[in-house]
Amino acid sequence: MTESRWSRRSDVLRGQDYDQRWDRMAASGQNVHGEVDFLLSYQPESVLDAGCGTGRIAIELNRRGIHSVGVDLDRQMLEEAQRKAPHMVWCNEDLRDLELKSTFDIVVLAGNVMIFLEPGSELQVMQRLVRHVNNGGLLISGFSLQPEVLSLSRYDELVQHFGLSLAGRWGTWQRDPFDGGTYAVSVHRKTN
Ligand SMILES: C[S@@+](CC[C@H](N)C(=O)[O-])C[C@H]1O[C@@H](n2cnc3c(N)ncnc32)[C@H](O)[C@@H]1O
């Protein structure tokens, strides 16, 4: 079995327990779909939710009429996605080996996926993900900036290595300006 930083963590919630946090936020009236609102501003027809977990983003995209596919290595997380949305396509695969038949307008890495990858696998994952972005399409990620795990400049290097260019950067999914803080949402465009 392949591993990730995520799979080795014993202190994180998985499956239904993971979703409870978001359910509580939704019940208290908070908008839990900031990522989806952000993605839809680019008017994609298709989105690959890379490291989809329990599918909270892919499912909401699907509900709003966008073709979306979820991929995750963690079986327990993906089983919850499958349980909630059995009509959708879910792939229990390692992003390092991803080879789908389709490409997408947007490939999104939300919820800190980049810092939960297996250390040293980032370049390989990026290579696979970029292959799944349509020409003219976008790679979008949001993660907490932990320089000892992955700095923003290293992330930019990884993406630019495959020819994508920075098209936007914010401090939140609500488009607060990025001020060098501890979280960044990055948008890179594939142009050839
Ligand atoms: C914090 S969860 C985020 C889940 C979801 N994106 C969200 O925002 O709710 C991080 C996810 O990244 C997945 N992940 C980490 N490395 C992976 C890899 N190499 N291949 C596929 N999924 C991976 C984990 O299994 C985990 O479900």
The ligand as a MOL file (V3000), in Angstrom:
LIG
                    3D

  0  0  0     0  0            999 V3000
M  V30 BEGIN CTAB
M  V30 COUNTS 27 29 0 0 0
M  V30 BEGIN ATOM
M  V30 1 C -7.2730 17.0900 4.6300 0
M  V30 2 S -7.8220 15.9230 3.4440 0 CHG=1
M  V30 3 C -8.6710 17.0350 2.3240 0
M  V30 4 C -9.8320 16.3610 1.6380 0
M  V30 5 C -10.6540 17.2890 0.7100 0
M  V30 6 N -9.8490 17.8140 -0.3650 0
M  V30 7 C -11.3150 18.4140 1.4720 0
M  V30 8 O -10.9460 19.5670 1.2570 0
M  V30 9 O -12.2080 18.1300 2.2860 0 CHG=-1
M  V30 10 C -6.3400 15.5300 2.4900 0
M  V30 11 C -6.5640 14.3700 1.5370 0
M  V30 12 O -5.4250 14.2370 0.6640 0
M  V30 13 C -5.3330 12.8580 0.3370 0
M  V30 14 N -4.0370 12.5080 -0.2320 0
M  V30 15 C -2.8130 12.7590 0.2900 0
M  V30 16 N -1.8560 12.2340 -0.5160 0
M  V30 17 C -2.5000 11.6370 -1.5650 0
M  V30 18 C -2.0700 10.9390 -2.7160 0
M  V30 19 N -0.7700 10.7220 -2.9640 0
M  V30 20 N -2.9920 10.4730 -3.5730 0
M  V30 21 C -4.3150 10.6890 -3.3520 0
M  V30 22 N -4.7900 11.3450 -2.2700 0
M  V30 23 C -3.8960 11.8210 -1.3810 0
M  V30 24 C -5.6050 12.1830 1.6690 0
M  V30 25 O -5.8990 10.8220 1.5240 0
M  V30 26 C -6.7270 13.0310 2.2470 0
M  V30 27 O -7.9970 12.5060 1.9750 0
M  V30 END ATOM
M  V30 BEGIN BOND
M  V30 1 1 1 2
M  V30 2 1 2 3
M  V30 3 1 2 10
M  V30 4 1 3 4
M  V30 5 1 4 5
M  V30 6 1 5 6
M  V30 7 1 5 7
M  V30 8 2 7 8
M  V30 9 1 7 9
M  V30 10 1 10 11
M  V30 11 1 11 12
M  V30 12 1 11 26
M  V30 13 1 12 13
M  V30 14 1 13 14
M  V30 15 1 13 24
M  V30 16 1 14 15
M  V30 17 1 14 23
M  V30 18 2 15 16
M  V30 19 1 16 17
M  V30 20 1 17 18
M  V30 21 2 17 23
M  V30 22 1 18 19
M  V30 23 2 18 20
M  V30 24 1 20 21
M  V30 25 2 21 22
M  V30 26 1 22 23
M  V30 27 1 24 25
M  V30 28 1 24 26
M  V30 29 1 26 27
M  V30 END BOND
M  V30 END CTAB
M  END
